[in-house]
Amino acid sequence: MAQPLFFTIFIGIIALEYYVLTNTKHFWLGGILPALVTVFCVFLMIKTNSYALRDFLMVGTIAIGSLCFWGAGDERRKRKLKEKQEQLESKDNGG
């Protein structure tokens, strides 16, 4: 029961990051979630005394993955803004 719930929450967090938090004009707002996820993972690692190489690799993978989703969402927002600007310019030039 725990695995499906974990993956559902994980997919929800990724969707929240990609479609909501990075869709603002404030670049730093999307960085809150990756920072919280990384801090939470490190906290769990310390709390459970898990210091094996596998644990460090998992935390690193989670941190890099959440930063990648943040970057992809920000690039998506920039692309949408650029397309909107080009549409406005073509309307102005086309009459």
N, C-alpha and C positions, 0 to 999 in steps of 0.2 A: 504494500500500500504506500510505502514511503517513496519509492522510486517514481511512480506516476505523478504523485503530488510534487515532488522535487522538480521534475521536468516541466510540469505545467507552470510552476512558479518561475522557473528559469526562462521559459519561453515568454511569459508575461513581462518579466524584467527586461528582456531583450527588446520586445516590442515597445515597451514604455520608453526605453532609451532611444531607439531608432526613430520612432514616429512622433513622440511627444516632446521629450526633453531637448532634443537637438533641433526642433522646429521653431526655435525662438531666435530673436536677434542677439541674444546674450550667449556668447560662445561658452562661457564658464558654467552656465546652468546645466548643460549636458554632462559636464565633468563631475558633478556631484555624485551621481550614481556609481560610476566606476571607482571613485575614491571610497565610497561607503562599502562597496562590495569587497575591495581589496583590504580595507581595515577590518571588516568582519571576518574574512578568511584568515588573516593573520591572527586575529583574536581567537578564533577557533583553534588554530594551530597551537597557540600558546596555552590555551585552556586545557587542551587534551594532551599536552606534552608530546606532540608529534613533530619530530625533528628529522625524519628520514628524508633522503634525497627525493623520493617519490612525492612526499608532502610539499617540499619546496617547489618541485616542478609543477604540481597541480595548482598551487597558489599563483605561480608565475604565469601559467597558462590562462587561468581565470582573469588575472589582472590585464594581461595583454589582450585577451579576447574582448573584455569589456571596453578597453580603450579603442580597439578596432571598430567595434560597433558605434562608439561615440564619433570616431572620425568618419565612418561611412555615413552616418546620419547627418553630420555637419556638411559633408560634401554633397549629399542629396539636397539639403536646404540651399546651398550655394548654387547648385545647378538649377533648381526651381526659380530662384531669384534672377539668375542670368537669363533664363528663358522668358520670364515675365518682362524683364527689361528690354529684351530684343523684340518682343511682341509690341510693347509700347512704342519703341523707336520705329518699327515698321508701320504702325498706324500713323505716327506723326509724319513719316516720309511719304507714305502712300496716299495720304489725304483723306 
